Amino acid sequence: AGGIILGLLNTIVRPILKIIGFPFVLITFGLFILVINGIILKLLEKAIQAIGINGVSYEIHGIVIFAIAVAIFTVFNTIANTLVKK
């Protein structure tokens, strides 16, 4: 269930955030993508909590852990996007 929600967020919300944040992506030489990925992870957390499926939970506690999760998510997202484009 979490993978489906993440896929929907990446397909629908991420492009919208990239369009809105395009000036910031240019100014920060692409580092603003980390912020966009952080927003996606927070939305995933909120969506999973809102749906309330038994046995499915997703929580990240602490800013350092959240930053590490965003960095890992960004790396995997970049690899997946590279593989899909080829």
PDB file with SEQRES, HELIX, SHEET and CRYST1 records, atoms N, CA, C and O in Angstrom:
SEQRES   1 A   86  ALA GLY GLY ILE ILE LEU GLY LEU LEU ASN THR ILE VAL          
SEQRES   2 A   86  ARG PRO ILE LEU LYS ILE ILE GLY PHE PRO PHE VAL LEU          
SEQRES   3 A   86  ILE THR PHE GLY LEU PHE ILE LEU VAL ILE ASN GLY ILE          
SEQRES   4 A   86  ILE LEU LYS LEU LEU GLU LYS ALA ILE GLN ALA ILE GLY          
SEQRES   5 A   86  ILE ASN GLY VAL SER TYR GLU ILE HIS GLY ILE VAL ILE          
SEQRES   6 A   86  PHE ALA ILE ALA VAL ALA ILE PHE THR VAL PHE ASN THR          
SEQRES   7 A   86  ILE ALA ASN THR LEU VAL LYS LYS                              
HELIX    1 AA1 GLY A    2  LEU A    8  1                                   7    
HELIX    2 AA2 LEU A    9  VAL A   13  3                                   5    
HELIX    3 AA3 ARG A   14  ILE A   20  1                                   7    
HELIX    4 AA4 PHE A   22  ILE A   27  1                                   6    
HELIX    5 AA5 PHE A   32  ILE A   51  1                                  20    
HELIX    6 AA6 ILE A   63  LYS A   85  1                                  23    
CRYST1    1.000    1.000    1.000  90.00  90.00  90.00 P 1           1          
ATOM      1  N   ALA A   1       0.816  -1.185   0.000  1.00  0.00           N  
ATOM      2  CA  ALA A   1       0.000   0.000   0.000  1.00  0.00           C  
ATOM      3  C   ALA A   1       0.867   1.259   0.000  1.00  0.00           C  
ATOM      4  O   ALA A   1       0.574   2.225  -0.704  1.00  0.00           O  
ATOM      5  N   GLY A   2       1.938   1.237   0.798  1.00  0.00           N  
ATOM      6  CA  GLY A   2       2.821   2.391   0.859  1.00  0.00           C  
ATOM      7  C   GLY A   2       3.505   2.661  -0.463  1.00  0.00           C  
ATOM      8  O   GLY A   2       3.700   3.814  -0.849  1.00  0.00           O  
ATOM      9  N   GLY A   3       3.872   1.591  -1.160  1.00  0.00           N  
ATOM     10  CA  GLY A   3       4.521   1.746  -2.464  1.00  0.00           C  
ATOM     11  C   GLY A   3       3.591   2.355  -3.503  1.00  0.00           C  
ATOM     12  O   GLY A   3       4.014   3.152  -4.340  1.00  0.00           O  
ATOM     13  N   ILE A   4       2.331   1.975  -3.440  1.00  0.00           N  
ATOM     14  CA  ILE A   4       1.346   2.529  -4.370  1.00  0.00           C  
ATOM     15  C   ILE A   4       1.153   4.017  -4.101  1.00  0.00           C  
ATOM     16  O   ILE A   4       1.101   4.825  -5.028  1.00  0.00           O  
ATOM     17  N   ILE A   5       1.047   4.366  -2.825  1.00  0.00           N  
ATOM     18  CA  ILE A   5       0.878   5.774  -2.464  1.00  0.00           C  
ATOM     19  C   ILE A   5       2.105   6.580  -2.891  1.00  0.00           C  
ATOM     20  O   ILE A   5       1.971   7.671  -3.445  1.00  0.00           O  
ATOM     21  N   LEU A   6       3.297   6.043  -2.633  1.00  0.00           N  
ATOM     22  CA  LEU A   6       4.524   6.724  -3.029  1.00  0.00           C  
ATOM     23  C   LEU A   6       4.588   6.883  -4.547  1.00  0.00           C  
ATOM     24  O   LEU A   6       5.002   7.929  -5.048  1.00  0.00           O  
ATOM     25  N   GLY A   7       4.185   5.860  -5.268  1.00  0.00           N  
ATOM     26  CA  GLY A   7       4.159   5.945  -6.730  1.00  0.00           C  
ATOM     27  C   GLY A   7       3.214   7.025  -7.219  1.00  0.00           C  
ATOM     28  O   GLY A   7       3.538   7.767  -8.147  1.00  0.00           O  
ATOM     29  N   LEU A   8       2.046   7.115  -6.600  1.00  0.00           N  
ATOM     30  CA  LEU A   8       1.088   8.160  -6.976  1.00  0.00           C  
ATOM     31  C   LEU A   8       1.628   9.551  -6.665  1.00  0.00           C  
ATOM     32  O   LEU A   8       1.475  10.474  -7.465  1.00  0.00           O  
ATOM     33  N   LEU A   9       2.258   9.699  -5.509  1.00  0.00           N  
ATOM     34  CA  LEU A   9       2.837  10.993  -5.151  1.00  0.00           C  
ATOM     35  C   LEU A   9       3.945  11.380  -6.125  1.00  0.00           C  
ATOM     36  O   LEU A   9       4.041  12.535  -6.541  1.00  0.00           O  
ATOM     37  N   ASN A  10       4.784  10.404  -6.488  1.00  0.00           N  
ATOM     38  CA  ASN A  10       5.869  10.682  -7.433  1.00  0.00           C  
ATOM     39  C   ASN A  10       5.339  11.001  -8.829  1.00  0.00           C  
ATOM     40  O   ASN A  10       5.944  11.781  -9.563  1.00  0.00           O  
ATOM     41  N   THR A  11       4.225  10.403  -9.187  1.00  0.00           N  
ATOM     42  CA  THR A  11       3.670  10.610 -10.522  1.00  0.00           C  
ATOM     43  C   THR A  11       2.850  11.895 -10.627  1.00  0.00           C  
ATOM     44  O   THR A  11       2.892  12.579 -11.650  1.00  0.00           O  
ATOM     45  N   ILE A  12       2.116  12.218  -9.582  1.00  0.00           N  
ATOM     46  CA  ILE A  12       1.189  13.344  -9.658  1.00  0.00           C  
ATOM     47  C   ILE A  12       1.742  14.602  -8.978  1.00  0.00           C  
ATOM     48  O   ILE A  12       1.778  15.672  -9.586  1.00  0.00           O  
ATOM     49  N   VAL A  13       2.167  14.476  -7.735  1.00  0.00           N  
ATOM     50  CA  VAL A  13       2.544  15.654  -6.941  1.00  0.00           C  
ATOM     51  C   VAL A  13       3.953  16.144  -7.268  1.00  0.00           C  
ATOM     52  O   VAL A  13       4.180  17.350  -7.366  1.00  0.00           O  
ATOM     53  N   ARG A  14       4.894  15.230  -7.436  1.00  0.00           N  
ATOM     54  CA  ARG A  14       6.295  15.619  -7.658  1.00  0.00           C  
ATOM     55  C   ARG A  14       6.468  16.534  -8.880  1.00  0.00           C  
ATOM     56  O   ARG A  14       7.164  17.544  -8.774  1.00  0.00           O  
ATOM     57  N   PRO A  15       5.862  16.221 -10.038  1.00  0.00           N  
ATOM     58  CA  PRO A  15       6.015  17.140 -11.176  1.00  0.00           C  
ATOM     59  C   PRO A  15       5.453  18.538 -10.900  1.00  0.00           C  
ATOM     60  O   PRO A  15       6.013  19.537 -11.350  1.00  0.00           O  
ATOM     61  N   ILE A  16       4.355  18.601 -10.164  1.00  0.00           N  
ATOM     62  CA  ILE A  16       3.780  19.907  -9.822  1.00  0.00           C  
ATOM     63  C   ILE A  16       4.738  20.690  -8.931  1.00  0.00           C  
ATOM     64  O   ILE A  16       4.954  21.883  -9.140  1.00  0.00           O  
ATOM     65  N   LEU A  17       5.308  20.015  -7.940  1.00  0.00           N  
ATOM     66  CA  LEU A  17       6.268  20.677  -7.051  1.00  0.00           C  
ATOM     67  C   LEU A  17       7.523  21.108  -7.812  1.00  0.00           C  
ATOM     68  O   LEU A  17       8.102  22.154  -7.518  1.00  0.00           O  
ATOM     69  N   LYS A  18       7.940  20.305  -8.786  1.00  0.00           N  
ATOM     70  CA  LYS A  18       9.120  20.668  -9.571  1.00  0.00           C  
ATOM     71  C   LYS A  18       8.852  21.903 -10.434  1.00  0.00           C  
ATOM     72  O   LYS A  18       9.738  22.739 -10.611  1.00  0.00           O  
ATOM     73  N   ILE A  19       7.650  22.019 -10.966  1.00  0.00           N  
ATOM     74  CA  ILE A  19       7.300  23.196 -11.765  1.00  0.00           C  
ATOM     75  C   ILE A  19       7.243  24.431 -10.875  1.00  0.00           C  
ATOM     76  O   ILE A  19       7.790  25.479 -11.222  1.00  0.00           O  
ATOM     77  N   ILE A  20       6.577  24.306  -9.722  1.00  0.00           N  
ATOM     78  CA  ILE A  20       6.473  25.437  -8.805  1.00  0.00           C  
ATOM     79  C   ILE A  20       7.855  25.839  -8.276  1.00  0.00           C  
ATOM     80  O   ILE A  20       8.149  27.027  -8.149  1.00  0.00           O  
ATOM     81  N   GLY A  21       8.696  24.855  -7.972  1.00  0.00           N  
ATOM     82  CA  GLY A  21      10.002  25.133  -7.392  1.00  0.00           C  
ATOM     83  C   GLY A  21      11.131  25.305  -8.385  1.00  0.00           C  
ATOM     84  O   GLY A  21      12.293  25.396  -7.989  1.00  0.00           O  
ATOM     85  N   PHE A  22      10.810  25.351  -9.673  1.00  0.00           N  
ATOM     86  CA  PHE A  22      11.848  25.442 -10.705  1.00  0.00           C  
ATOM     87  C   PHE A  22      12.833  26.590 -10.500  1.00  0.00           C  
ATOM     88  O   PHE A  22      14.036  26.380 -10.652  1.00  0.00           O  
ATOM     89  N   PRO A  23      12.370  27.804 -10.159  1.00  0.00           N  
ATOM     90  CA  PRO A  23      13.343  28.888  -9.922  1.00  0.00           C  
ATOM     91  C   PRO A  23      14.315  28.563  -8.777  1.00  0.00           C  
ATOM     92  O   PRO A  23      15.500  28.892  -8.849  1.00  0.00           O  
ATOM     93  N   PHE A  24      13.806  27.918  -7.726  1.00  0.00           N  
ATOM     94  CA  PHE A  24      14.662  27.562  -6.601  1.00  0.00           C  
ATOM     95  C   PHE A  24      15.648  26.458  -6.975  1.00  0.00           C  
ATOM     96  O   PHE A  24      16.782  26.442  -6.498  1.00  0.00           O  
ATOM     97  N   VAL A  25      15.205  25.533  -7.835  1.00  0.00           N  
ATOM     98  CA  VAL A  25      16.102  24.478  -8.306  1.00  0.00           C  
ATOM     99  C   VAL A  25      17.255  25.106  -9.087  1.00  0.00           C  
ATOM    100  O   VAL A  25      18.407  24.699  -8.933  1.00  0.00           O  
ATOM    101  N   LEU A  26      16.951  26.082  -9.914  1.00  0.00           N  
ATOM    102  CA  LEU A  26      18.004  26.756 -10.682  1.00  0.00           C  
ATOM    103  C   LEU A  26      18.960  27.528  -9.765  1.00  0.00           C  
ATOM    104  O   LEU A  26      20.178  27.451  -9.922  1.00  0.00           O  
ATOM    105  N   ILE A  27      18.404  28.262  -8.821  1.00  0.00           N  
ATOM    106  CA  ILE A  27      19.222  29.084  -7.926  1.00  0.00           C  
ATOM    107  C   ILE A  27      20.142  28.217  -7.062  1.00  0.00           C  
ATOM    108  O   ILE A  27      21.287  28.588  -6.803  1.00  0.00           O  
ATOM    109  N   THR A  28      19.639  27.068  -6.623  1.00  0.00           N  
ATOM    110  CA  THR A  28      20.412  26.206  -5.725  1.00  0.00           C  
ATOM    111  C   THR A  28      21.165  25.111  -6.467  1.00  0.00           C  
ATOM    112  O   THR A  28      21.704  24.191  -5.852  1.00  0.00           O  
ATOM    113  N   PHE A  29      21.200  25.214  -7.798  1.00  0.00           N  
ATOM    114  CA  PHE A  29      21.887  24.212  -8.637  1.00  0.00           C  
ATOM    115  C   PHE A  29      21.386  22.793  -8.375  1.00  0.00           C  
ATOM    116  O   PHE A  29      22.169  21.843  -8.349  1.00  0.00           O  
ATOM    117  N   GLY A  30      20.082  22.660  -8.182  1.00  0.00           N  
ATOM    118  CA  GLY A  30      19.454  21.353  -8.046  1.00  0.00           C  
ATOM    119  C   GLY A  30      19.273  20.870  -6.621  1.00  0.00           C  
ATOM    120  O   GLY A  30      18.608  19.857  -6.404  1.00  0.00           O  
ATOM    121  N   LEU A  31      19.838  21.556  -5.648  1.00  0.00           N  
ATOM    122  CA  LEU A  31      19.709  21.107  -4.262  1.00  0.00           C  
ATOM    123  C   LEU A  31      18.282  21.233  -3.725  1.00  0.00           C  
ATOM    124  O   LEU A  31      17.924  20.567  -2.753  1.00  0.00           O  
ATOM    125  N   PHE A  32      17.474  22.077  -4.347  1.00  0.00           N  
ATOM    126  CA  PHE A  32      16.088  22.225  -3.912  1.00  0.00           C  
ATOM    127  C   PHE A  32      15.293  20.934  -4.145  1.00  0.00           C  
ATOM    128  O   PHE A  32      14.223  20.753  -3.565  1.00  0.00           O  
ATOM    129  N   ILE A  33      15.806  20.052  -4.980  1.00  0.00           N  
ATOM    130  CA  ILE A  33      15.168  18.750  -5.195  1.00  0.00           C  
ATOM    131  C   ILE A  33      15.095  17.987  -3.868  1.00  0.00           C  
ATOM    132  O   ILE A  33      14.155  17.225  -3.641  1.00  0.00           O  
ATOM    133  N   LEU A  34      16.090  18.191  -2.991  1.00  0.00           N  
ATOM    134  CA  LEU A  34      16.043  17.562  -1.667  1.00  0.00           C  
ATOM    135  C   LEU A  34      14.827  18.039  -0.882  1.00  0.00           C  
ATOM    136  O   LEU A  34      14.197  17.250  -0.177  1.00  0.00           O  
ATOM    137  N   VAL A  35      14.497  19.304  -0.993  1.00  0.00           N  
ATOM    138  CA  VAL A  35      13.322  19.845  -0.308  1.00  0.00           C  
ATOM    139  C   VAL A  35      12.049  19.226  -0.891  1.00  0.00           C  
ATOM    140  O   VAL A  35      11.135  18.852  -0.156  1.00  0.00           O  
ATOM    141  N   ILE A  36      12.007  19.124  -2.200  1.00  0.00           N  
ATOM    142  CA  ILE A  36      10.840  18.514  -2.854  1.00  0.00           C  
ATOM    143  C   ILE A  36      10.683  17.063  -2.402  1.00  0.00           C  
ATOM    144  O   ILE A  36       9.571  16.621  -2.115  1.00  0.00           O  
ATOM    145  N   ASN A  37      11.788  16.320  -2.336  1.00  0.00           N  
ATOM    146  CA  ASN A  37      11.715  14.934  -1.877  1.00  0.00           C  
ATOM    147  C   ASN A  37      11.300  14.851  -0.408  1.00  0.00           C  
ATOM    148  O   ASN A  37      10.603  13.916  -0.013  1.00  0.00           O  
ATOM    149  N   GLY A  38      11.724  15.820   0.398  1.00  0.00           N  
ATOM    150  CA  GLY A  38      11.289  15.870   1.782  1.00  0.00           C  
ATOM    151  C   GLY A  38       9.789  16.092   1.892  1.00  0.00           C  
ATOM    152  O   GLY A  38       9.123  15.494   2.737  1.00  0.00           O  
ATOM    153  N   ILE A  39       9.266  16.954   1.033  1.00  0.00           N  
ATOM    154  CA  ILE A  39       7.818  17.191   1.006  1.00  0.00           C  
ATOM    155  C   ILE A  39       7.081  15.917   0.620  1.00  0.00           C  
ATOM    156  O   ILE A  39       6.050  15.590   1.208  1.00  0.00           O  
ATOM    157  N   ILE A  40       7.605  15.201  -0.361  1.00  0.00           N  
ATOM    158  CA  ILE A  40       6.985  13.938  -0.791  1.00  0.00           C  
ATOM    159  C   ILE A  40       6.966  12.934   0.361  1.00  0.00           C  
ATOM    160  O   ILE A  40       5.955  12.268   0.582  1.00  0.00           O  
ATOM    161  N   LEU A  41       8.076  12.817   1.098  1.00  0.00           N  
ATOM    162  CA  LEU A  41       8.117  11.876   2.220  1.00  0.00           C  
ATOM    163  C   LEU A  41       7.147  12.276   3.329  1.00  0.00           C  
ATOM    164  O   LEU A  41       6.520  11.411   3.941  1.00  0.00           O  
ATOM    165  N   LYS A  42       7.017  13.575   3.594  1.00  0.00           N  
ATOM    166  CA  LYS A  42       6.052  14.030   4.605  1.00  0.00           C  
ATOM    167  C   LYS A  42       4.622  13.759   4.147  1.00  0.00           C  
ATOM    168  O   LYS A  42       3.782  13.338   4.943  1.00  0.00           O  
ATOM    169  N   LEU A  43       4.346  13.998   2.868  1.00  0.00           N  
ATOM    170  CA  LEU A  43       3.011  13.702   2.334  1.00  0.00           C  
ATOM    171  C   LEU A  43       2.709  12.207   2.406  1.00  0.00           C  
ATOM    172  O   LEU A  43       1.575  11.813   2.681  1.00  0.00           O  
ATOM    173  N   LEU A  44       3.719  11.378   2.161  1.00  0.00           N  
ATOM    174  CA  LEU A  44       3.546   9.923   2.271  1.00  0.00           C  
ATOM    175  C   LEU A  44       3.182   9.553   3.704  1.00  0.00           C  
ATOM    176  O   LEU A  44       2.278   8.748   3.929  1.00  0.00           O  
ATOM    177  N   GLU A  45       3.875  10.131   4.660  1.00  0.00           N  
ATOM    178  CA  GLU A  45       3.584   9.859   6.067  1.00  0.00           C  
ATOM    179  C   GLU A  45       2.152  10.254   6.411  1.00  0.00           C  
ATOM    180  O   GLU A  45       1.435   9.488   7.054  1.00  0.00           O  
ATOM    181  N   LYS A  46       1.735  11.435   5.991  1.00  0.00           N  
ATOM    182  CA  LYS A  46       0.383  11.918   6.275  1.00  0.00           C  
ATOM    183  C   LYS A  46      -0.677  11.056   5.581  1.00  0.00           C  
ATOM    184  O   LYS A  46      -1.723  10.769   6.163  1.00  0.00           O  
ATOM    185  N   ALA A  47      -0.408  10.644   4.337  1.00  0.00           N  
ATOM    186  CA  ALA A  47      -1.366   9.830   3.589  1.00  0.00           C  
ATOM    187  C   ALA A  47      -1.543   8.459   4.229  1.00  0.00           C  
ATOM    188  O   ALA A  47      -2.666   7.968   4.339  1.00  0.00           O  
ATOM    189  N   ILE A  48      -0.448   7.840   4.649  1.00  0.00           N  
ATOM    190  CA  ILE A  48      -0.542   6.520   5.275  1.00  0.00           C  
ATOM    191  C   ILE A  48      -1.293   6.614   6.598  1.00  0.00           C  
ATOM    192  O   ILE A  48      -2.092   5.736   6.923  1.00  0.00           O  
ATOM    193  N   GLN A  49      -1.038   7.680   7.364  1.00  0.00           N  
ATOM    194  CA  GLN A  49      -1.765   7.865   8.619  1.00  0.00           C  
ATOM    195  C   GLN A  49      -3.247   8.126   8.363  1.00  0.00           C  
ATOM    196  O   GLN A  49      -4.098   7.642   9.110  1.00  0.00           O  
ATOM    197  N   ALA A  50      -3.561   8.881   7.321  1.00  0.00           N  
ATOM    198  CA  ALA A  50      -4.955   9.215   7.017  1.00  0.00           C  
ATOM    199  C   ALA A  50      -5.747   7.995   6.565  1.00  0.00           C  
ATOM    200  O   ALA A  50      -6.914   7.832   6.924  1.00  0.00           O  
ATOM    201  N   ILE A  51      -5.106   7.145   5.779  1.00  0.00           N  
ATOM    202  CA  ILE A  51      -5.800   5.956   5.280  1.00  0.00           C  
ATOM    203  C   ILE A  51      -6.011   4.952   6.405  1.00  0.00           C  
ATOM    204  O   ILE A  51      -7.075   4.340   6.504  1.00  0.00           O  
ATOM    205  N   GLY A  52      -5.002   4.782   7.253  1.00  0.00           N  
ATOM    206  CA  GLY A  52      -5.140   3.919   8.423  1.00  0.00           C  
ATOM    207  C   GLY A  52      -5.301   2.449   8.097  1.00  0.00           C  
ATOM    208  O   GLY A  52      -6.180   1.791   8.654  1.00  0.00           O  
ATOM    209  N   ILE A  53      -4.481   1.920   7.216  1.00  0.00           N  
ATOM    210  CA  ILE A  53      -4.518   0.497   6.888  1.00  0.00           C  
ATOM    211  C   ILE A  53      -3.881  -0.286   8.036  1.00  0.00           C  
ATOM    212  O   ILE A  53      -2.804   0.073   8.511  1.00  0.00           O  
ATOM    213  N   ASN A  54      -4.542  -1.350   8.479  1.00  0.00           N  
ATOM    214  CA  ASN A  54      -4.019  -2.158   9.575  1.00  0.00           C  
ATOM    215  C   ASN A  54      -2.674  -2.774   9.192  1.00  0.00           C  
ATOM    216  O   ASN A  54      -2.530  -3.354   8.116  1.00  0.00           O  
ATOM    217  N   GLY A  55      -1.702  -2.643  10.076  1.00  0.00           N  
ATOM    218  CA  GLY A  55      -0.392  -3.244   9.857  1.00  0.00           C  
ATOM    219  C   GLY A  55       0.554  -2.401   9.024  1.00  0.00           C  
ATOM    220  O   GLY A  55       1.699  -2.800   8.810  1.00  0.00           O  
ATOM    221  N   VAL A  56       0.110  -1.246   8.547  1.00  0.00           N  
ATOM    222  CA  VAL A  56       0.965  -0.380   7.739  1.00  0.00           C  
ATOM    223  C   VAL A  56       1.197   0.914   8.501  1.00  0.00           C  
ATOM    224  O   VAL A  56       0.254   1.618   8.862  1.00  0.00           O  
ATOM    225  N   SER A  57       2.467   1.213   8.738  1.00  0.00           N  
ATOM    226  CA  SER A  57       2.782   2.479   9.392  1.00  0.00           C  
ATOM    227  C   SER A  57       4.075   3.022   8.801  1.00  0.00           C  
ATOM    228  O   SER A  57       4.887   2.277   8.254  1.00  0.00           O  
ATOM    229  N   TYR A  58       4.248   4.326   8.921  1.00  0.00           N  
ATOM    230  CA  TYR A  58       5.434   4.997   8.399  1.00  0.00           C  
ATOM    231  C   TYR A  58       5.633   6.258   9.203  1.00  0.00           C  
ATOM    232  O   TYR A  58       4.824   7.184   9.133  1.00  0.00           O  
ATOM    233  N   GLU A  59       6.697   6.298   9.958  1.00  0.00           N  
ATOM    234  CA  GLU A  59       7.003   7.475  10.760  1.00  0.00           C  
ATOM    235  C   GLU A  59       8.506   7.683  10.771  1.00  0.00           C  
ATOM    236  O   GLU A  59       9.274   6.725  10.862  1.00  0.00           O  
ATOM    237  N   ILE A  60       8.922   8.934  10.678  1.00  0.00           N  
ATOM    238  CA  ILE A  60      10.326   9.292  10.810  1.00  0.00           C  
ATOM    239  C   ILE A  60      10.417  10.271  11.966  1.00  0.00           C  
ATOM    240  O   ILE A  60       9.819  11.346  11.930  1.00  0.00           O  
ATOM    241  N   HIS A  61      11.174   9.889  13.002  1.00  0.00           N  
ATOM    242  CA  HIS A  61      11.304  10.725  14.191  1.00  0.00           C  
ATOM    243  C   HIS A  61      12.667  11.408  14.190  1.00  0.00           C  
ATOM    244  O   HIS A  61      13.696  10.741  14.086  1.00  0.00           O  
ATOM    245  N   GLY A  62      12.679  12.707  14.304  1.00  0.00           N  
ATOM    246  CA  GLY A  62      13.921  13.466  14.405  1.00  0.00           C  
ATOM    247  C   GLY A  62      14.360  14.052  13.076  1.00  0.00           C  
ATOM    248  O   GLY A  62      14.188  13.440  12.022  1.00  0.00           O  
ATOM    249  N   ILE A  63      14.924  15.236  13.141  1.00  0.00           N  
ATOM    250  CA  ILE A  63      15.327  15.955  11.935  1.00  0.00           C  
ATOM    251  C   ILE A  63      16.521  15.292  11.255  1.00  0.00           C  
ATOM    252  O   ILE A  63      16.612  15.291  10.028  1.00  0.00           O  
ATOM    253  N   VAL A  64      17.439  14.726  12.045  1.00  0.00           N  
ATOM    254  CA  VAL A  64      18.620  14.083  11.456  1.00  0.00           C  
ATOM    255  C   VAL A  64      18.206  12.826  10.696  1.00  0.00           C  
ATOM    256  O   VAL A  64      18.664  12.592   9.577  1.00  0.00           O  
ATOM    257  N   ILE A  65      17.354  12.034  11.295  1.00  0.00           N  
ATOM    258  CA  ILE A  65      16.865  10.811  10.631  1.00  0.00           C  
ATOM    259  C   ILE A  65      16.078  11.187   9.383  1.00  0.00           C  
ATOM    260  O   ILE A  65      16.191  10.527   8.351  1.00  0.00           O  
ATOM    261  N   PHE A  66      15.277  12.253   9.479  1.00  0.00           N  
ATOM    262  CA  PHE A  66      14.515  12.709   8.318  1.00  0.00           C  
ATOM    263  C   PHE A  66      15.450  13.152   7.197  1.00  0.00           C  
ATOM    264  O   PHE A  66      15.209  12.835   6.033  1.00  0.00           O  
ATOM    265  N   ALA A  67      16.515  13.882   7.533  1.00  0.00           N  
ATOM    266  CA  ALA A  67      17.480  14.325   6.519  1.00  0.00           C  
ATOM    267  C   ALA A  67      18.175  13.129   5.860  1.00  0.00           C  
ATOM    268  O   ALA A  67      18.397  13.133   4.649  1.00  0.00           O  
ATOM    269  N   ILE A  68      18.514  12.120   6.641  1.00  0.00           N  
ATOM    270  CA  ILE A  68      19.135  10.914   6.076  1.00  0.00           C  
ATOM    271  C   ILE A  68      18.143  10.196   5.159  1.00  0.00           C  
ATOM    272  O   ILE A  68      18.510   9.738   4.077  1.00  0.00           O  
ATOM    273  N   ALA A  69      16.883  10.100   5.600  1.00  0.00           N  
ATOM    274  CA  ALA A  69      15.858   9.451   4.776  1.00  0.00           C  
ATOM    275  C   ALA A  69      15.654  10.192   3.462  1.00  0.00           C  
ATOM    276  O   ALA A  69      15.501   9.562   2.416  1.00  0.00           O  
ATOM    277  N   VAL A  70      15.651  11.520   3.502  1.00  0.00           N  
ATOM    278  CA  VAL A  70      15.498  12.317   2.286  1.00  0.00           C  
ATOM    279  C   VAL A  70      16.688  12.096   1.355  1.00  0.00           C  
ATOM    280  O   VAL A  70      16.511  11.962   0.144  1.00  0.00           O  
ATOM    281  N   ALA A  71      17.893  12.057   1.909  1.00  0.00           N  
ATOM    282  CA  ALA A  71      19.083  11.831   1.087  1.00  0.00           C  
ATOM    283  C   ALA A  71      19.038  10.456   0.413  1.00  0.00           C  
ATOM    284  O   ALA A  71      19.334  10.334  -0.776  1.00  0.00           O  
ATOM    285  N   ILE A  72      18.672   9.437   1.167  1.00  0.00           N  
ATOM    286  CA  ILE A  72      18.572   8.086   0.603  1.00  0.00           C  
ATOM    287  C   ILE A  72      17.479   8.031  -0.459  1.00  0.00           C  
ATOM    288  O   ILE A  72      17.675   7.455  -1.529  1.00  0.00           O  
ATOM    289  N   PHE A  73      16.323   8.633  -0.160  1.00  0.00           N  
ATOM    290  CA  PHE A  73      15.223   8.666  -1.121  1.00  0.00           C  
ATOM    291  C   PHE A  73      15.636   9.386  -2.400  1.00  0.00           C  
ATOM    292  O   PHE A  73      15.273   8.964  -3.498  1.00  0.00           O  
ATOM    293  N   THR A  74      16.395  10.473  -2.261  1.00  0.00           N  
ATOM    294  CA  THR A  74      16.854  11.223  -3.428  1.00  0.00           C  
ATOM    295  C   THR A  74      17.785  10.389  -4.290  1.00  0.00           C  
ATOM    296  O   THR A  74      17.676  10.406  -5.516  1.00  0.00           O  
ATOM    297  N   VAL A  75      18.698   9.662  -3.665  1.00  0.00           N  
ATOM    298  CA  VAL A  75      19.623   8.805  -4.418  1.00  0.00           C  
ATOM    299  C   VAL A  75      18.849   7.735  -5.180  1.00  0.00           C  
ATOM    300  O   VAL A  75      19.068   7.546  -6.376  1.00  0.00           O  
ATOM    301  N   PHE A  76      17.942   7.034  -4.494  1.00  0.00           N  
ATOM    302  CA  PHE A  76      17.166   5.991  -5.162  1.00  0.00           C  
ATOM    303  C   PHE A  76      16.252   6.555  -6.246  1.00  0.00           C  
ATOM    304  O   PHE A  76      16.071   5.935  -7.294  1.00  0.00           O  
ATOM    305  N   ASN A  77      15.682   7.717  -5.998  1.00  0.00           N  
ATOM    306  CA  ASN A  77      14.818   8.353  -6.985  1.00  0.00           C  
ATOM    307  C   ASN A  77      15.614   8.746  -8.239  1.00  0.00           C  
ATOM    308  O   ASN A  77      15.137   8.583  -9.362  1.00  0.00           O  
ATOM    309  N   THR A  78      16.818   9.258  -8.035  1.00  0.00           N  
ATOM    310  CA  THR A  78      17.677   9.640  -9.158  1.00  0.00           C  
ATOM    311  C   THR A  78      18.066   8.415  -9.969  1.00  0.00           C  
ATOM    312  O   THR A  78      18.040   8.455 -11.199  1.00  0.00           O  
ATOM    313  N   ILE A  79      18.427   7.328  -9.298  1.00  0.00           N  
ATOM    314  CA  ILE A  79      18.781   6.098 -10.000  1.00  0.00           C  
ATOM    315  C   ILE A  79      17.591   5.558 -10.777  1.00  0.00           C  
ATOM    316  O   ILE A  79      17.733   5.157 -11.932  1.00  0.00           O  
ATOM    317  N   ALA A  80      16.421   5.543 -10.154  1.00  0.00           N  
ATOM    318  CA  ALA A  80      15.222   5.032 -10.833  1.00  0.00           C  
ATOM    319  C   ALA A  80      14.872   5.889 -12.052  1.00  0.00           C  
ATOM    320  O   ALA A  80      14.529   5.354 -13.106  1.00  0.00           O  
ATOM    321  N   ASN A  81      14.958   7.209 -11.915  1.00  0.00           N  
ATOM    322  CA  ASN A  81      14.653   8.086 -13.042  1.00  0.00           C  
ATOM    323  C   ASN A  81      15.665   7.910 -14.175  1.00  0.00           C  
ATOM    324  O   ASN A  81      15.296   7.983 -15.347  1.00  0.00           O  
ATOM    325  N   THR A  82      16.915   7.683 -13.844  1.00  0.00           N  
ATOM    326  CA  THR A  82      17.936   7.447 -14.856  1.00  0.00           C  
ATOM    327  C   THR A  82      17.682   6.152 -15.607  1.00  0.00           C  
ATOM    328  O   THR A  82      17.824   6.098 -16.828  1.00  0.00           O  
ATOM    329  N   LEU A  83      17.308   5.113 -14.882  1.00  0.00           N  
ATOM    330  CA  LEU A  83      17.050   3.813 -15.514  1.00  0.00           C  
ATOM    331  C   LEU A  83      15.794   3.867 -16.391  1.00  0.00           C  
ATOM    332  O   LEU A  83      15.751   3.239 -17.449  1.00  0.00           O  
ATOM    333  N   VAL A  84      14.783   4.606 -15.961  1.00  0.00           N  
ATOM    334  CA  VAL A  84      13.539   4.692 -16.723  1.00  0.00           C  
ATOM    335  C   VAL A  84      13.761   5.463 -18.029  1.00  0.00           C  
ATOM    336  O   VAL A  84      13.178   5.125 -19.059  1.00  0.00           O  
ATOM    337  N   LYS A  85      14.597   6.489 -17.983  1.00  0.00           N  
ATOM    338  CA  LYS A  85      14.835   7.297 -19.183  1.00  0.00           C  
ATOM    339  C   LYS A  85      15.618   6.547 -20.251  1.00  0.00           C  
ATOM    340  O   LYS A  85      15.507   6.862 -21.435  1.00  0.00           O  
ATOM    341  N   LYS A  86      16.407   5.562 -19.844  1.00  0.00           N  
ATOM    342  CA  LYS A  86      17.209   4.811 -20.822  1.00  0.00           C  
ATOM    343  C   LYS A  86      16.417   3.771 -21.485  1.00  0.00           C  
ATOM    344  O   LYS A  86      16.936   3.047 -22.336  1.00  0.00           O  
TER     345      LYS A  86                                                      
END                                                                             
